[in-house]
Amino acid sequence: MTDIDTQTHEENHARNAWSGKIAFILAGAASAVGLGNLWRFPSLAAKYGGGTFLFTYVILAFTFGISLLLLETALGRLTRQSVIGAYSTFRPRWKWVGLLHAAVPFIITPYYCIIGGWVAKYLVSYVSQDAQAVAGDGFFGSFITSPVSTYVYMLIFMLLCIGVVILGVKNGIEKANRVMMPLLLLMAVGIAIFVLTRPGAAEGAAYYLIPDFSKFSPDLVINALGQMFYSLSLSMGIMVTYGSYLSKKDNLSQSVVSIAGFDLVVSFLSGLMIVPAAFMALGLAEGGVLASGPSLMFVTLPGVFKDMGNVASFIGIVFFLLVLFAALTSAISLIEACTSIVHDGTKLSRNKSLAIVSVFIIAAGCFINAGYNGLSFIEPLGEGSSLLDFFDFISNSVMMPIVALLTCIFVGWIIKPDVIENEVKESASFKWAPLWRVMIKYVAPVLVVVILVANVLPMILPS
């Protein structure tokens, strides 16, 4: 550890810390479990042969995924810094990579909170209105183009997240996760069980679970790779920050495997909730397509729920409460990462750093949200696109893969893998260190480039 500025460690001895490994695992899982699990995973699984996609996803998550997850977490614990300091502690010339990494959560957080506001609106609507009304034509479109209500719900969602973060790591984030994560899992299991009792659900479950190897293709692998990358909150600055709060005695490798496992369980349950429910309604067996993203969450599923008779409103309430918890836990993690970055970089107090972050995300959120009303004439990615689409593309499809690639180069070839391996071994043996080294130096960079090319190429090729 001769490359590390030991003074940095001394200055950060009083840094926030988790109460234990379980708290860290819940926090890491909370950051990973988000909207991508609920609105992208089921549609990809349905499209790519159910069990075939699941099998491919599991392999990628427990090789490529946990390798990068371990790298980021160990880098944070070793340096006791958020992303900017984590890079510059070793090589000041690489501070620019830390700055690029730090930009990702600042871009994602505002628009993620906008979508969180949409979820809150639907939860309130299912409580106060009939399920038929929520599923009505134009309900979603009229809401997101509103010049008032979308801002109100966005601000409510933001203030909920900020309120948790202002309480601190132990009293805020830990306590919130200890409540929301078990409830989220319980609701997911409950809805999945209910869905499996519905007419036609057995066929839908078989469609989702039984592999269709005729659909195995490079496109399947690329999509599974991309879903896994985003689902585990890689290159968002979160895991480096959360790792910096982790005790030296807590087993790093076991922790990241647990986080990946929790994320996989929620993704699996999401598919089990959604694919069988939509199976008959959308004719998936006959080649029907399950939408992804906002269309699935706010248009397709309310349409499915409304045909569930007397329980339609109840299912809508439970489902959107589940989604709200998933959105809140991820947004809280993003805001914490932003706060830690400002706190470490400016040496301001945590509360002042959070105040700066809060002002930024509210202002940026209002600007991006205006892309659906006052600034709807701006279509940065072509006809029909919005400002939210643009910032989502820049952060998720471009910046995150680039940051992951640079991080692999930094650890694999600049400071060398031994530094991270030794950190992992501080708390336990690291039997798969040789495989991890190969993954970080050779395999992961190639896979990240594949993700980047797959994301960007369709945008630059003529249609």
C-alpha positions as CSV (number, residue, x, y, z in Angstrom):
1,M,0.0,0.0,0.0
2,T,2.9,2.3,-0.6
3,D,1.0,4.1,-3.4
4,I,-1.7,5.3,-1.0
5,D,-1.5,8.6,0.8
6,T,-1.6,7.4,4.4
7,Q,-2.6,10.9,5.6
8,T,-5.9,10.4,3.7
9,H,-6.7,7.4,5.9
10,E,-5.9,9.4,9.0
11,E,-8.1,12.2,7.9
12,N,-11.0,9.9,7.3
13,H,-10.8,7.7,10.5
14,A,-14.2,9.2,11.7
15,R,-16.0,8.5,8.4
16,N,-19.5,7.2,8.5
17,A,-19.8,3.4,8.9
18,W,-22.3,0.6,8.7
19,S,-23.3,-1.1,11.9
20,G,-22.3,-4.4,10.3
21,K,-22.1,-6.6,7.3
22,I,-25.9,-7.2,7.2
23,A,-26.5,-3.5,7.0
24,F,-24.0,-3.2,4.1
25,I,-25.6,-6.1,2.2
26,L,-29.1,-4.6,2.6
27,A,-27.8,-1.2,1.5
28,G,-26.0,-2.7,-1.5
29,A,-29.1,-4.8,-2.4
30,A,-31.3,-1.7,-2.0
31,S,-29.1,0.2,-4.4
32,A,-29.2,-2.6,-6.9
33,V,-32.9,-3.4,-6.7
34,G,-34.6,-0.7,-8.6
35,L,-36.9,0.0,-11.6
36,G,-34.6,-1.9,-14.0
37,N,-35.5,-5.2,-12.1
38,L,-39.2,-4.5,-12.5
39,W,-39.6,-3.0,-15.9
40,R,-36.8,-4.3,-18.0
41,F,-35.9,-7.8,-16.7
42,P,-39.4,-9.4,-17.3
43,S,-39.6,-8.1,-20.9
44,L,-36.2,-9.3,-21.8
45,A,-36.9,-12.7,-20.2
46,A,-40.1,-13.0,-22.1
47,K,-38.5,-12.0,-25.4
48,Y,-35.5,-14.3,-25.1
49,G,-37.0,-17.6,-24.2
50,G,-37.5,-17.4,-20.4
51,G,-35.3,-20.0,-18.9
52,T,-32.6,-19.4,-21.5
53,F,-32.3,-15.8,-20.6
54,L,-32.4,-16.6,-16.8
55,F,-29.6,-19.1,-17.2
56,T,-27.4,-16.7,-19.1
57,Y,-28.1,-13.9,-16.7
58,V,-27.1,-16.0,-13.7
59,I,-23.8,-16.9,-15.2
60,L,-23.0,-13.3,-16.1
61,A,-24.1,-11.9,-12.8
62,F,-21.9,-14.4,-10.8
63,T,-18.8,-13.9,-13.0
64,F,-18.6,-10.5,-14.6
65,G,-21.1,-8.8,-12.3
66,I,-19.6,-9.7,-8.9
67,S,-16.1,-9.2,-10.2
68,L,-16.9,-5.5,-10.9
69,L,-19.0,-5.3,-7.7
70,L,-16.1,-6.6,-5.7
71,L,-13.7,-4.2,-7.4
72,E,-15.7,-1.1,-6.6
73,T,-16.5,-2.1,-3.1
74,A,-12.9,-2.9,-2.2
75,L,-11.7,0.3,-3.8
76,G,-14.0,2.3,-1.6
77,R,-13.1,0.4,1.6
78,L,-9.4,0.6,0.9
79,T,-9.3,4.4,0.3
80,R,-12.2,5.4,2.6
81,Q,-13.2,7.8,-0.2
82,S,-15.9,8.3,-2.7
83,V,-15.1,7.9,-6.4
84,I,-13.0,11.1,-7.0
85,G,-10.7,10.4,-4.0
86,A,-10.6,6.7,-4.7
87,Y,-8.8,7.2,-7.9
88,S,-6.6,10.3,-7.0
89,T,-5.4,8.6,-3.8
90,F,-3.5,6.1,-5.9
91,R,-2.7,8.2,-9.0
92,P,-3.5,12.0,-9.0
93,R,-3.3,12.0,-12.8
94,W,-6.3,9.6,-12.8
95,K,-8.5,12.0,-10.9
96,W,-10.3,12.8,-14.2
97,V,-11.7,9.2,-14.2
98,G,-13.0,9.8,-10.7
99,L,-14.7,13.1,-11.9
100,L,-16.2,11.2,-14.8
101,H,-17.4,8.5,-12.5
102,A,-18.8,11.1,-10.1
103,A,-20.8,12.7,-12.9
104,V,-22.9,9.6,-13.4
105,P,-25.0,9.7,-10.2
106,F,-25.5,13.5,-10.6
107,I,-27.0,12.9,-14.0
108,I,-29.1,9.9,-13.1
109,T,-30.6,11.1,-9.8
110,P,-32.7,13.9,-11.1
111,Y,-34.5,11.9,-13.8
112,Y,-34.7,8.8,-11.5
113,C,-36.6,11.0,-9.0
114,I,-39.0,12.1,-11.8
115,I,-39.9,8.5,-12.5
116,G,-40.2,7.9,-8.8
117,G,-42.8,10.7,-8.8
118,W,-44.7,8.8,-11.5
119,V,-44.7,5.7,-9.3
120,A,-46.0,7.8,-6.3
121,K,-48.8,9.2,-8.5
122,Y,-49.9,5.8,-9.5
123,L,-49.9,4.5,-6.0
124,V,-52.1,7.5,-4.9
125,S,-54.3,7.0,-7.9
126,Y,-55.0,3.3,-7.1
127,V,-55.8,4.3,-3.5
128,S,-58.2,7.1,-4.5
129,Q,-59.6,6.0,-7.8
130,D,-61.0,2.9,-9.6
131,A,-58.6,0.6,-11.3
132,Q,-60.5,1.1,-14.6
133,A,-59.8,4.9,-14.4
134,V,-56.0,4.3,-13.8
135,A,-55.9,2.0,-16.8
136,G,-57.8,4.4,-19.0
137,D,-56.5,5.6,-22.4
138,G,-54.5,8.8,-22.0
139,F,-54.1,8.6,-18.2
140,F,-50.4,8.3,-18.2
141,G,-49.9,10.8,-21.1
142,S,-52.1,13.4,-19.5
143,F,-50.2,13.1,-16.2
144,I,-46.6,13.3,-17.5
145,T,-47.5,16.3,-19.7
146,S,-49.1,18.2,-16.8
147,P,-47.4,21.5,-15.9
148,V,-48.1,21.1,-12.2
149,S,-48.8,17.6,-10.9
150,T,-45.6,16.0,-12.2
151,Y,-43.5,18.6,-10.5
152,V,-45.5,18.1,-7.2
153,Y,-45.0,14.3,-7.2
154,M,-41.3,14.6,-8.2
155,L,-40.7,17.0,-5.3
156,I,-42.6,14.7,-2.8
157,F,-40.4,11.8,-3.9
158,M,-37.2,13.8,-3.7
159,L,-38.1,15.1,-0.2
160,L,-38.7,11.6,1.0
161,C,-35.3,10.5,-0.2
162,I,-33.5,13.6,1.2
163,G,-35.3,13.1,4.5
164,V,-33.8,9.6,4.8
165,V,-30.3,10.7,3.8
166,I,-30.2,13.7,6.2
167,L,-30.7,11.2,9.1
168,G,-27.3,9.7,8.2
169,V,-26.0,6.3,7.3
170,K,-27.0,4.4,10.5
171,N,-30.1,6.3,11.5
172,G,-31.4,7.0,8.0
173,I,-30.3,4.7,5.3
174,E,-29.8,1.6,7.4
175,K,-33.1,1.9,9.2
176,A,-35.0,2.6,6.0
177,N,-33.5,-0.4,4.3
178,R,-34.3,-2.7,7.2
179,V,-37.9,-1.8,6.7
180,M,-38.3,-1.4,3.0
181,M,-36.2,-4.3,1.7
182,P,-38.0,-7.1,3.6
183,L,-41.4,-5.6,2.8
184,L,-40.4,-5.3,-0.9
185,L,-39.4,-9.0,-0.9
186,L,-42.6,-10.0,0.9
187,M,-44.8,-8.1,-1.5
188,A,-43.0,-9.5,-4.5
189,V,-43.5,-13.1,-3.2
190,G,-47.2,-12.4,-2.4
191,I,-48.0,-10.9,-5.8
192,A,-46.1,-13.7,-7.6
193,I,-48.1,-16.4,-5.6
194,F,-51.4,-14.6,-6.4
195,V,-50.5,-14.3,-10.1
196,L,-49.7,-18.0,-10.3
197,T,-53.3,-18.8,-9.1
198,R,-54.8,-16.8,-12.0
199,P,-56.3,-18.6,-15.1
200,G,-53.7,-19.3,-17.7
201,A,-50.9,-18.5,-15.2
202,A,-49.4,-22.0,-15.4
203,E,-48.8,-21.7,-19.1
204,G,-47.3,-18.2,-18.5
205,A,-45.0,-19.6,-15.8
206,A,-43.9,-22.4,-18.0
207,Y,-43.2,-19.9,-20.8
208,Y,-41.1,-17.8,-18.4
209,L,-39.2,-20.7,-16.7
210,I,-38.6,-23.4,-19.3
211,P,-35.6,-22.7,-21.5
212,D,-36.2,-22.3,-25.2
213,F,-32.7,-22.9,-26.5
214,S,-33.8,-22.1,-30.1
215,K,-33.8,-18.4,-29.0
216,F,-30.2,-18.5,-27.7
217,S,-28.3,-15.9,-29.7
218,P,-25.6,-13.3,-29.4
219,D,-28.4,-10.7,-29.0
220,L,-29.6,-12.6,-26.0
221,V,-26.2,-12.6,-24.4
222,I,-25.7,-8.9,-25.1
223,N,-29.1,-8.0,-23.6
224,A,-28.5,-10.2,-20.5
225,L,-25.1,-8.6,-20.1
226,G,-26.5,-5.1,-20.3
227,Q,-29.3,-5.8,-17.9
228,M,-26.9,-7.3,-15.4
229,F,-24.6,-4.4,-15.7
230,Y,-27.3,-1.8,-14.9
231,S,-29.1,-3.9,-12.4
232,L,-26.1,-4.2,-10.0
233,S,-25.6,-0.4,-9.9
234,L,-22.2,-0.7,-11.4
235,S,-20.3,2.5,-12.3
236,M,-22.8,4.7,-10.5
237,G,-20.5,5.7,-7.6
238,I,-22.7,3.9,-5.2
239,M,-20.7,0.8,-4.4
240,V,-17.5,2.7,-4.0
241,T,-19.2,5.0,-1.5
242,Y,-20.9,2.2,0.3
243,G,-17.7,0.2,0.4
244,S,-16.0,3.2,2.0
245,Y,-18.3,2.9,5.0
246,L,-17.5,-0.9,5.4
247,S,-15.4,-2.3,8.3
248,K,-12.1,-4.0,7.6
249,K,-13.4,-7.1,9.4
250,D,-16.4,-7.6,7.2
251,N,-16.1,-10.3,4.5
252,L,-16.1,-8.5,1.1
253,S,-16.4,-11.4,-1.2
254,Q,-19.3,-13.0,0.7
255,S,-21.0,-9.6,0.9
256,V,-21.0,-8.9,-2.9
257,V,-22.2,-12.4,-3.6
258,S,-25.1,-11.8,-1.2
259,I,-25.9,-8.5,-2.9
260,A,-25.9,-10.1,-6.4
261,G,-28.0,-12.9,-5.1
262,F,-30.6,-10.6,-3.5
263,D,-30.8,-8.6,-6.8
264,L,-31.2,-11.9,-8.8
265,V,-34.1,-13.0,-6.5
266,V,-36.0,-9.8,-7.0
267,S,-35.4,-9.9,-10.8
268,F,-36.6,-13.5,-10.9
269,L,-39.7,-12.6,-8.8
270,S,-40.4,-9.6,-11.0
271,G,-40.6,-11.9,-14.0
272,L,-42.7,-14.3,-12.1
273,M,-45.1,-11.5,-11.2
274,I,-45.3,-9.9,-14.6
275,V,-44.8,-12.5,-17.4
276,P,-47.6,-15.0,-16.3
277,A,-50.0,-12.1,-15.6
278,A,-49.4,-10.6,-19.1
279,F,-49.2,-14.0,-20.8
280,M,-52.8,-14.4,-21.8
281,A,-53.6,-10.7,-22.0
282,L,-50.8,-10.0,-24.5
283,G,-50.7,-13.3,-26.4
284,L,-47.0,-13.9,-25.6
285,A,-47.4,-17.5,-26.7
286,E,-48.4,-16.3,-30.2
287,G,-45.5,-14.0,-30.5
288,G,-46.8,-11.0,-28.6
289,V,-44.3,-8.6,-27.2
290,L,-44.1,-7.5,-23.6
291,A,-43.2,-3.8,-23.5
292,S,-40.4,-2.5,-21.3
293,G,-39.7,0.6,-19.4
294,P,-42.4,3.2,-18.6
295,S,-44.8,1.6,-21.2
296,L,-44.8,-1.7,-19.2
297,M,-45.0,-0.1,-15.8
298,F,-47.6,2.6,-16.4
299,V,-49.6,1.5,-19.4
300,T,-49.4,-2.3,-19.9
301,L,-49.7,-3.5,-16.3
302,P,-52.6,-1.2,-15.3
303,G,-54.4,-2.7,-18.3
304,V,-53.7,-6.2,-17.0
305,F,-54.7,-5.3,-13.4
306,K,-58.1,-3.9,-14.5
307,D,-59.2,-7.3,-15.7
308,M,-58.6,-8.9,-12.3
309,G,-62.1,-8.1,-11.0
310,N,-62.7,-7.1,-7.4
311,V,-59.0,-7.3,-6.4
312,A,-57.8,-5.1,-9.3
313,S,-57.4,-2.0,-7.1
314,F,-55.8,-3.9,-4.3
315,I,-53.2,-5.5,-6.6
316,G,-52.5,-2.1,-8.1
317,I,-51.9,-0.7,-4.6
318,V,-49.6,-3.5,-3.5
319,F,-47.7,-3.5,-6.8
320,F,-47.0,0.2,-6.9
321,L,-46.1,0.2,-3.2
322,L,-43.5,-2.4,-4.0
323,V,-42.3,-0.4,-7.0
324,L,-42.2,2.8,-4.8
325,F,-39.9,1.0,-2.3
326,A,-37.6,-0.2,-5.1
327,A,-37.4,3.3,-6.5
328,L,-36.9,4.9,-3.1
329,T,-34.1,2.6,-2.1
330,S,-32.2,3.2,-5.3
331,A,-32.7,7.0,-5.3
332,I,-31.6,7.2,-1.6
333,S,-28.4,5.3,-2.6
334,L,-27.8,7.7,-5.5
335,I,-28.3,10.8,-3.3
336,E,-26.0,9.4,-0.7
337,A,-23.3,8.8,-3.4
338,C,-23.7,12.4,-4.6
339,T,-23.6,13.7,-1.0
340,S,-20.4,11.7,-0.2
341,I,-18.7,13.0,-3.4
342,V,-19.4,16.7,-2.4
343,H,-18.5,16.0,1.2
344,D,-15.2,14.4,0.4
345,G,-14.3,16.9,-2.3
346,T,-15.2,20.1,-0.5
347,K,-14.6,19.1,3.2
348,L,-17.9,20.8,3.9
349,S,-20.1,19.2,6.6
350,R,-22.4,16.4,5.5
351,N,-25.5,18.5,6.0
352,K,-24.1,21.4,3.8
353,S,-23.1,18.8,1.2
354,L,-26.6,17.3,1.1
355,A,-28.1,20.8,0.8
356,I,-25.9,21.5,-2.3
357,V,-26.9,18.1,-3.7
358,S,-30.6,18.8,-3.0
359,V,-30.6,22.1,-4.7
360,F,-28.9,20.6,-7.7
361,I,-31.2,17.6,-8.1
362,I,-34.4,19.7,-7.6
363,A,-33.2,22.3,-10.2
364,A,-32.0,19.6,-12.7
365,G,-35.2,17.6,-12.1
366,C,-37.4,20.6,-12.9
367,F,-35.4,21.2,-16.1
368,I,-35.6,17.5,-17.3
369,N,-39.3,17.3,-16.3
370,A,-40.0,20.3,-18.5
371,G,-39.1,18.1,-21.4
372,Y,-42.7,16.7,-21.2
373,N,-44.4,20.1,-21.1
374,G,-42.7,23.5,-21.5
375,L,-39.7,22.1,-23.3
376,S,-41.4,19.3,-25.1
377,F,-40.2,20.8,-28.4
378,I,-36.7,19.6,-27.6
379,E,-36.2,16.2,-29.0
380,P,-32.5,15.4,-28.6
381,L,-32.5,11.8,-29.7
382,G,-34.9,12.3,-32.6
383,E,-38.7,12.5,-33.0
384,G,-40.6,11.6,-30.0
385,S,-37.7,11.6,-27.6
386,S,-37.5,13.7,-24.4
387,L,-34.8,15.3,-22.2
388,L,-35.2,12.3,-19.8
389,D,-34.5,9.9,-22.7
390,F,-31.4,11.9,-23.5
391,F,-29.9,12.0,-20.0
392,D,-30.8,8.3,-19.5
393,F,-28.9,7.4,-22.7
394,I,-25.9,9.5,-21.9
395,S,-25.5,8.2,-18.4
396,N,-26.6,4.5,-18.7
397,S,-25.6,3.7,-22.3
398,V,-22.5,5.8,-22.7
399,M,-20.9,7.0,-19.5
400,M,-21.4,3.9,-17.3
401,P,-19.7,1.5,-19.7
402,I,-16.8,4.0,-20.3
403,V,-16.3,4.4,-16.6
404,A,-16.4,0.6,-16.1
405,L,-13.8,0.1,-18.9
406,L,-11.5,2.8,-17.4
407,T,-11.9,1.3,-13.9
408,C,-10.8,-2.1,-15.2
409,I,-7.8,-0.6,-16.9
410,F,-6.9,1.4,-13.8
411,V,-7.1,-1.5,-11.4
412,G,-5.9,-4.2,-13.9
413,W,-3.0,-2.4,-15.5
414,I,-2.1,0.8,-13.6
415,I,-2.2,0.1,-9.8
416,K,-2.3,-3.7,-10.5
417,P,-4.9,-6.2,-9.1
418,D,-2.7,-7.1,-6.1
419,V,-3.8,-3.9,-4.4
420,I,-7.5,-4.9,-4.4
421,E,-6.8,-8.6,-3.8
422,N,-4.9,-7.7,-0.6
423,E,-7.8,-5.5,0.5
424,V,-10.2,-8.4,0.0
425,K,-7.9,-10.7,2.0
426,E,-8.0,-8.3,4.9
427,S,-11.2,-9.9,6.1
428,A,-11.2,-13.5,4.6
429,S,-9.5,-15.8,2.2
430,F,-9.9,-15.0,-1.5
431,K,-9.8,-18.4,-3.2
432,W,-11.1,-17.2,-6.6
433,A,-8.5,-14.3,-6.8
434,P,-6.8,-15.8,-9.9
435,L,-10.1,-15.9,-11.8
436,W,-11.0,-12.5,-10.6
437,R,-7.7,-11.1,-11.9
438,V,-8.3,-12.6,-15.3
439,M,-11.8,-11.2,-15.3
440,I,-10.7,-7.7,-14.5
441,K,-7.7,-7.6,-16.7
442,Y,-9.0,-9.3,-19.8
443,V,-12.6,-10.5,-19.8
444,A,-14.5,-7.6,-18.3
445,P,-13.0,-4.9,-20.5
446,V,-14.1,-6.8,-23.6
447,L,-17.6,-7.4,-22.2
448,V,-17.9,-3.7,-21.3
449,V,-16.9,-2.7,-24.8
450,V,-19.5,-5.0,-26.2
451,I,-22.1,-3.3,-24.0
452,L,-20.9,0.2,-25.2
453,V,-21.0,-0.7,-28.9
454,A,-24.4,-2.4,-28.6
455,N,-25.8,0.7,-26.9
456,V,-24.2,3.4,-29.2
457,L,-24.1,1.7,-32.6
458,P,-27.9,1.8,-33.2
459,M,-27.9,5.5,-32.4
460,I,-25.3,6.4,-35.0
461,L,-26.2,3.9,-37.8
462,P,-28.8,5.2,-40.3
463,S,-32.3,3.7,-39.7
